[in-house]
Amino acid sequence: MANEFLPLDSERFADAFTASPIPDELSQEQKNFFSQMIKDNPDGFSEEISLLKENFPSDFGDINPFDPSQVSAFSGSQFNDYLRRANSYNDILALDLPSLSDTSGTRIVLPDGESDKFMEKVDAKMKNYFSKVNNVADFTTNLPGELQKLTRQIGSASSTFIGRISNALQDSLVKFIDGGMSKLSDFLFATNPLAKIAMSKIKSFQSNMIGPVGKLFSGMECLTSKVTSAMGGVIKDMLTGMTKNMINAPVCAVQQFIGGLTNKISDTISSVVQPLLSPILGILGPIGAAFNVKEAILGGIDFMKKAGDLFKCAPPAKQTSSSLYVIDGGPKKDKTQGESQALIDQAFAAASTASAGIDKARQVLDTGVPSGLSKFEETYGQWSIFGSKVADAPDHGIGGGNCYTGNKFSCGPATIDFFGGSGEGASGRVILGSFISKFDKDDLFGTLSRTASIMGVEITNPGRGYAEGPLVSFNDSCEQGYGAFGKAVVDQNPSSPTYGQVTGVIVLSEGKNFPTDGLPEQEAFIDTVIIEDPGRDYTDATISDDIKPIVKNGRIVAIEIVEQIPYTSLPELTVLSSTGFGAIIRPIMSLKREDRRTDPNQAGVFKVVQCVGTFASEERSKFIADTSVVRESDTVTSTTTTTSETIEQAQPQTTQTTETNVSNTTTSSQTTTNNNTQTGTTTTPSQQTSGQSNTPANNNNSGGSGSSGSGGGQSSGGGYGY
């Protein structure tokens, strides 16, 4: 029985594998990658390295593996890159094992009081089905059983869908009959000068209308259940046709399915209702009244407006930020009511076009001439998802003529979705980092693939009206990236011009394996820093030469961004100290580099990020800048001094506040503290001029205790965050 799902010829079944031959010359990308691999000298690749050296001595003959002393001399970022490459080699060696759980990656549409989510339910069920039947590791999958299961699931979901159509049709019939009787009355008064005669005829027509109208609506009482029962075989036939011709289920394919299903629903409803409507049309004949049931249905139905018809009382308010949840992937952004209605409208319009094609084919058949359509197409219409040739079966306005349901040769770049938070409109562009090149070990000279991690997000639209940080979800169309988590930052200062807007995204975990889609590796810069936890008991603290913590009363109260240096991976901001602990510092990355931080003519101006996180109370320092800034020169090195009196001024009166926004201030350079301090006065170092830092660079050999910051800590599961 399973053979009924197998096509005669399909792109899903590839020819036997043949390794790429050794080329005469390697591409520059291959040279760079293999050179790095020889230097890294990973376990398990000795044969490949020997093959490369033997066949390309001019390229790799002089390249040798790193020795231990070279590895130990790596900077922190270099060592992290080294470890990342080591993990990628292990991934190449690892067996491609199937998930231990059949439920991992399954899409679930949660209950939603605002809508029945028919479009979303069908989309989720189909994606789950095609993911299972096209990614099987063996031939034990029960395809007929899976198909029967999907048929029941869609049949159950379609019951509400059919109910909406039936309700909308009844509303249309009520308006039609009421309007028809009104026009008939006008007609009778116009054609009968005597009001008495006109009234008599009107009463006669009204009496004659009672019986047919009663039969019409009584016949529609059980219409939903009758049509739902009749759709079981239809849904199975359509799904079987899809399985033969598809390996994935994009939204446009789901729309085509709903279009085809709607066509059959309208046919079935029309076969029941149109005969019951005929006596009424006969009564309204004098005014030429006409009503086509199928055309009324395919004309479109406002499902969002009809949502309340399913409830005797008002529907419950939506309780979640998203109704779509992926097992091991977390919540995902679902469609708005407007988006869902637009997709349904397109499906109905497509059904109307396909129906017209069927009617034309039937007229041809009536003349005894073959229609040129298959039996399936004569029943359901021409749709590309059912195997009709694209030239003969355009997508009926769905997908812009590009509804591709075969292998995905391009995944496109990773994307980010914002949802929840009571606001709207936020969007951003993902910044990729930690690029990794990979190859098939069985095909050494085949195509190199590149994947990346999530380094940051460039905000393209801050949105508006966010009462709290919305959820964020990182995605790609091939669903190959995983483990990326993020948290949106919202300006919650009512006096700020960006109040209620998303100002940035903190990447909590950069994840891995996201497609790059040919994008080049980019440099990113730390735009601002979020102090999530100021820690405690700090008497000394360092992070790096470009990022300096400011300590007050044992806590990290502010961060100086001394200069912007380029990063190609998410930086780990670790606070090193011999006494303190607990500080959590996270960067927000940007592709833009502010000239004021790197321009030698403005070297005394730096950005200070104050600690105003979500804590019970805060001490907020106001940093006083000395305007007499003496800049560096080639012959004399001078620094601005901050006297003890200035430090005293910088100590504010303690104010107990509760704040949730991050405030940025720009101050003139406050450099080394004057050693000649007044007795009894405590001096607090503030900022140092770029290039004069006495703070050692962050590396793995630091002796102080560290408290971890943002970093790219790996997490399994889907890409989302709170």
Secondary structure, 3 states (H helix, E strand, C coil): CHHHHCCCCCCCCCCCCCCCCCCCCCCHHHHHHHHHHHHHCCCCCHHHHHHHHHHCHHHHCCCCCCCHHHHHCCCHHHHHHHHHHHHHHHHHHCCCCCCCCCCCCCEEECCCCCCCCHHHHHHHHHHHHHHHHCCCCCCCCCHHHHHHHHHHHHHHHHHHHHHHHHHHHHHHHHHHHHHHHHHHHHHHHHHCCCHHHHHHHHHHHHHHHHHHHHHHHHHCCCHHHHHHHHHHHHHHHHHHHHHHHCCCCCHHHHHHHHHHHHHHHHHHHHHHHHHHHHHHHHHCHHHCCCCCHHHHHHCCCCCCCCHHHHCCCCCCCCCCCCCEEECCCEEECCCCHHHHHHHHHHHHHHHHHHHHHHHHHHHHHHCCCCCCCCHHHHHHCCCHHHCCCCCCCCCCCCHHHCCCCCCCCCCCCCEEEEECCCCECCEEEEEEEEEEEECECCECCCCCEEEEEEEEEEEEECCECCCCCCEEEEECCCCCCEEEEEEEEECCCCCCCCCCCEEEEEEEEEEECEECCCCCCCCEEEEEEEEEEEEECCCCCECCCCEEEEEECCEEEEEEECCCCCECCCCCCCEEECCCEEEEEEEEEECCCCHHHHCHHHCCEEEEEECCCCCCCECCCCCCCCCCCCCCCCCCCCCCCECHHHHHHHCCCCCCECCCCCCEEEEECCCCECCCCCCCCCCCCCCCCCCCCCCCCCCCCCCCEEECCCCCCCCCCCCEEC
